Amino acid sequence: LIENGADVNIQGSEWENSLQIAVAEENVAMVKILLVIGADINAQGGKYGGTLQAAISTKNEAMVKLLLENGADINAQGGKYGGTLQAAISTRNEAMVKLLLENGADVNIQGGEWRNVLEFAIAKQNEVLVTLLLTKGADINAQGGRYGNALQATVFSQNEDMVRLLLDRGADINAQGGEYGNALQAAAAKWNQIILNLLLEKGANVNAQGGPYGNALQAAVVSQNEDMVRLLLEKGANVNAQG
């Protein structure tokens, strides 16, 4: 077909092009042939958004290395997860994430449903990957995404150990933004008294304003959680605060 003029980069179908199909089927020999005859390694589209993301989805490190060696854009945006690093995190594959980071993946790249890779790793409840990303320079206080920042995402996931990890690594306990306005209000809204108490012990502003409930006390009242209301009042919550 190729000898008779078939376009190696023609687009269409679930996989968008021939190279993505070969990658998804983990056919190394065919991938090499297609690359030699001019297949566009960075063509966008298809189920995963690009060839490199398709390779990552198969968890085939050798295929990923082959594509990187042949010029695949490691920070290409788009696709189901928003980018290559996000795609690797979705597989919970620590080795794949390390491989991408070692080859220049931007640990603070924005994109996808979770906006940044750190929040995505938190959403996956993967403390190993969270620690790895922080070690590699992920911005712990980056804003954006559904929950506003990494700390709020962790509070929402109700993972006490990960909340401690982020606080120990310098997360801004009073950062504003996201669905609940701040981490303390998120804890109150999620009925998590252990995390609420932890945040207060670590210096969270008990009267911080913002979010859908105005402040943490109002969130606790709406939740009808008497123990949390009592705790917040003991910690100095202003019962007359407006919000």
Secondary structure, DSSP 8 states (H G I E B T S, - for coil): -TTTT--TT---STT-SHHHHHHHTT-HHHHHHHHHTT--TT-B-STTSBHHHHHHHTT-HHHHHHHHHTT--TT-EETTTEEHHHHHHHTT-HHHHHHHHHTT--TT-B-STTSBHHHHHHHTT-HHHHHHHHHTT--TT---STTSSHHHHHHHHT-HHHHHHHHHTT--TT---STTSSHHHHHHHTT-HHHHHHHHHTT--TT--BTTTBSHHHHHHHTT-HHHHHHHHHTT--TT---
